[in-house]
Amino acid sequence: MPSRPAAAPAREPGKGALLSIGQVLAKLSPEFPDLTPSKLRFLEEQQLVAPDRTESGYRKFSPRDVDRLRFVLTLQRDHYLPLKVIRSHLAELEAGRMPALPLGSVPLPSMLATERRLSREELLHESGASAGLLNDAVSASLVPAAETFGEDALAVVRALVELQRSGIEPRHLRGFRAAAERELGLIESALVPVSRRNDPSSRAKAAELAREIAGQLEIVRSSLIRSALGRLQS
């Protein structure tokens, strides 16, 4: 399970030197490689951070702003929470309440995050899979054909090892790839109006909308599976 992030900082300005956008990126990019100036501006538009402005209009971020950004980005990345949910959670904290961390969304890893890479041998060792199972997973398009593999591939192969113990082989799951491609098509269609805009934060808005849609699709899918399981048990 993802670790719970540190408590969100308050919104009041903190002591310490104010930082430019470039300095904020230098501090946070090692942990959040997909962070860009456009995304920072988008987070400001979404009222998740409120940097100071110089007389010339340049944004200046306090140490508290940086901590707040780290908290927001951690919730988004590790817990797959939409920004509107994070904003509501922060509002509760700022009002002096201590709400439970909203972990109802799907904890999927960020597709843009830097992750550990494993060789084929390391993947087999850490997952406990046989070479044959991995070959079958690649043939069924459940795992990419590659020389190195990421954490997603490791999680999938571990799941395939467990499924194999119940008699479910990768070939039985070929339809999963087709279903994923159909969902991607739905998401891409929904993003067309945002993607056509030319404002600097359009890419960040599209990425956030994609996260939200993917999360909602996962809720529907999980509900359908639970409903089917209920019929099996009745």
Contacts in CASP RR format, 6 or more apart in sequence:
PFRMAT RR
TARGET T0000
AUTHOR 0000-0000-0000
METHOD contacts of the structure
MODEL  1
MPSRPAAAPAREPGKGALLSIGQVLAKLSPEFPDLTPSKLRFLEEQQLVA
PDRTESGYRKFSPRDVDRLRFVLTLQRDHYLPLKVIRSHLAELEAGRMPA
LPLGSVPLPSMLATERRLSREELLHESGASAGLLNDAVSASLVPAAETFG
EDALAVVRALVELQRSGIEPRHLRGFRAAAERELGLIESALVPVSRRNDP
SSRAKAAELAREIAGQLEIVRSSLIRSALGRLQS
1 107 0 8 1.000
2 78 0 8 1.000
2 79 0 8 1.000
2 107 0 8 1.000
3 78 0 8 1.000
4 101 0 8 1.000
5 70 0 8 1.000
5 71 0 8 1.000
5 74 0 8 1.000
5 75 0 8 1.000
5 78 0 8 1.000
6 67 0 8 1.000
6 71 0 8 1.000
7 71 0 8 1.000
7 93 0 8 1.000
8 68 0 8 1.000
8 71 0 8 1.000
8 72 0 8 1.000
8 89 0 8 1.000
8 90 0 8 1.000
8 93 0 8 1.000
9 64 0 8 1.000
9 67 0 8 1.000
9 68 0 8 1.000
9 71 0 8 1.000
10 64 0 8 1.000
10 93 0 8 1.000
10 94 0 8 1.000
11 50 0 8 1.000
11 64 0 8 1.000
11 68 0 8 1.000
11 94 0 8 1.000
12 64 0 8 1.000
13 52 0 8 1.000
13 62 0 8 1.000
13 64 0 8 1.000
14 62 0 8 1.000
14 63 0 8 1.000
14 64 0 8 1.000
15 63 0 8 1.000
16 62 0 8 1.000
16 63 0 8 1.000
18 52 0 8 1.000
18 60 0 8 1.000
18 61 0 8 1.000
18 62 0 8 1.000
19 27 0 8 1.000
19 60 0 8 1.000
19 61 0 8 1.000
19 62 0 8 1.000
19 63 0 8 1.000
19 65 0 8 1.000
19 66 0 8 1.000
20 58 0 8 1.000
20 59 0 8 1.000
20 60 0 8 1.000
20 61 0 8 1.000
21 37 0 8 1.000
21 40 0 8 1.000
21 59 0 8 1.000
21 61 0 8 1.000
22 37 0 8 1.000
23 61 0 8 1.000
24 40 0 8 1.000
24 61 0 8 1.000
24 65 0 8 1.000
24 66 0 8 1.000
24 69 0 8 1.000
25 35 0 8 1.000
25 36 0 8 1.000
25 37 0 8 1.000
25 40 0 8 1.000
27 66 0 8 1.000
28 35 0 8 1.000
28 66 0 8 1.000
28 69 0 8 1.000
28 70 0 8 1.000
28 73 0 8 1.000
29 35 0 8 1.000
31 70 0 8 1.000
31 73 0 8 1.000
32 73 0 8 1.000
32 77 0 8 1.000
32 113 0 8 1.000
33 112 0 8 1.000
33 113 0 8 1.000
33 114 0 8 1.000
34 110 0 8 1.000
34 112 0 8 1.000
34 113 0 8 1.000
34 207 0 8 1.000
35 73 0 8 1.000
36 203 0 8 1.000
36 204 0 8 1.000
37 200 0 8 1.000
38 200 0 8 1.000
38 201 0 8 1.000
38 202 0 8 1.000
38 203 0 8 1.000
38 204 0 8 1.000
39 201 0 8 1.000
39 203 0 8 1.000
39 204 0 8 1.000
39 207 0 8 1.000
40 49 0 8 1.000
40 59 0 8 1.000
40 69 0 8 1.000
41 200 0 8 1.000
41 201 0 8 1.000
41 204 0 8 1.000
42 201 0 8 1.000
42 204 0 8 1.000
42 205 0 8 1.000
42 208 0 8 1.000
43 49 0 8 1.000
43 69 0 8 1.000
43 72 0 8 1.000
43 83 0 8 1.000
43 204 0 8 1.000
44 50 0 8 1.000
44 51 0 8 1.000
44 59 0 8 1.000
45 201 0 8 1.000
46 83 0 8 1.000
46 84 0 8 1.000
46 87 0 8 1.000
47 87 0 8 1.000
48 68 0 8 1.000
48 69 0 8 1.000
48 72 0 8 1.000
48 83 0 8 1.000
48 86 0 8 1.000
48 87 0 8 1.000
48 90 0 8 1.000
49 61 0 8 1.000
49 65 0 8 1.000
49 68 0 8 1.000
49 69 0 8 1.000
49 72 0 8 1.000
50 65 0 8 1.000
51 59 0 8 1.000
51 60 0 8 1.000
51 61 0 8 1.000
51 62 0 8 1.000
51 65 0 8 1.000
52 59 0 8 1.000
52 60 0 8 1.000
52 61 0 8 1.000
52 62 0 8 1.000
53 59 0 8 1.000
53 60 0 8 1.000
54 60 0 8 1.000
61 69 0 8 1.000
68 90 0 8 1.000
72 83 0 8 1.000
72 86 0 8 1.000
72 90 0 8 1.000
75 81 0 8 1.000
75 86 0 8 1.000
75 89 0 8 1.000
75 101 0 8 1.000
76 83 0 8 1.000
76 86 0 8 1.000
76 110 0 8 1.000
76 211 0 8 1.000
77 109 0 8 1.000
77 110 0 8 1.000
77 113 0 8 1.000
78 107 0 8 1.000
78 109 0 8 1.000
79 101 0 8 1.000
79 102 0 8 1.000
79 103 0 8 1.000
79 104 0 8 1.000
79 105 0 8 1.000
79 107 0 8 1.000
80 105 0 8 1.000
80 106 0 8 1.000
80 107 0 8 1.000
80 108 0 8 1.000
80 211 0 8 1.000
80 214 0 8 1.000
80 215 0 8 1.000
81 89 0 8 1.000
81 102 0 8 1.000
81 103 0 8 1.000
81 105 0 8 1.000
82 105 0 8 1.000
82 208 0 8 1.000
82 211 0 8 1.000
82 212 0 8 1.000
82 215 0 8 1.000
83 208 0 8 1.000
85 102 0 8 1.000
85 105 0 8 1.000
86 102 0 8 1.000
88 102 0 8 1.000
89 99 0 8 1.000
89 101 0 8 1.000
89 102 0 8 1.000
92 98 0 8 1.000
92 99 0 8 1.000
93 99 0 8 1.000
105 215 0 8 1.000
106 214 0 8 1.000
106 215 0 8 1.000
106 218 0 8 1.000
106 219 0 8 1.000
108 214 0 8 1.000
108 215 0 8 1.000
108 218 0 8 1.000
109 115 0 8 1.000
109 151 0 8 1.000
109 152 0 8 1.000
115 150 0 8 1.000
115 151 0 8 1.000
115 152 0 8 1.000
116 150 0 8 1.000
116 151 0 8 1.000
117 148 0 8 1.000
117 149 0 8 1.000
117 150 0 8 1.000
118 126 0 8 1.000
118 148 0 8 1.000
118 149 0 8 1.000
118 150 0 8 1.000
118 153 0 8 1.000
118 154 0 8 1.000
119 147 0 8 1.000
119 148 0 8 1.000
119 149 0 8 1.000
120 134 0 8 1.000
120 147 0 8 1.000
120 149 0 8 1.000
123 129 0 8 1.000
123 134 0 8 1.000
123 149 0 8 1.000
123 153 0 8 1.000
123 154 0 8 1.000
123 157 0 8 1.000
124 130 0 8 1.000
124 131 0 8 1.000
124 134 0 8 1.000
126 154 0 8 1.000
127 154 0 8 1.000
127 157 0 8 1.000
127 158 0 8 1.000
127 161 0 8 1.000
128 157 0 8 1.000
128 158 0 8 1.000
128 161 0 8 1.000
129 137 0 8 1.000
129 157 0 8 1.000
129 158 0 8 1.000
129 160 0 8 1.000
129 161 0 8 1.000
133 157 0 8 1.000
133 160 0 8 1.000
133 161 0 8 1.000
133 164 0 8 1.000
133 170 0 8 1.000
134 143 0 8 1.000
134 157 0 8 1.000
136 169 0 8 1.000
136 170 0 8 1.000
136 171 0 8 1.000
137 143 0 8 1.000
137 156 0 8 1.000
137 157 0 8 1.000
137 160 0 8 1.000
137 170 0 8 1.000
138 144 0 8 1.000
138 145 0 8 1.000
139 170 0 8 1.000
139 171 0 8 1.000
140 170 0 8 1.000
140 171 0 8 1.000
140 173 0 8 1.000
140 174 0 8 1.000
140 177 0 8 1.000
141 174 0 8 1.000
141 177 0 8 1.000
142 156 0 8 1.000
142 160 0 8 1.000
142 170 0 8 1.000
142 173 0 8 1.000
142 176 0 8 1.000
142 177 0 8 1.000
143 149 0 8 1.000
143 153 0 8 1.000
143 156 0 8 1.000
143 157 0 8 1.000
144 153 0 8 1.000
146 153 0 8 1.000
160 170 0 8 1.000
163 169 0 8 1.000
163 173 0 8 1.000
183 214 0 8 1.000
183 217 0 8 1.000
186 213 0 8 1.000
186 217 0 8 1.000
187 210 0 8 1.000
187 213 0 8 1.000
187 214 0 8 1.000
187 217 0 8 1.000
190 209 0 8 1.000
190 213 0 8 1.000
191 206 0 8 1.000
191 209 0 8 1.000
191 210 0 8 1.000
194 202 0 8 1.000
194 205 0 8 1.000
194 206 0 8 1.000
194 209 0 8 1.000
195 202 0 8 1.000
195 206 0 8 1.000
197 205 0 8 1.000
END
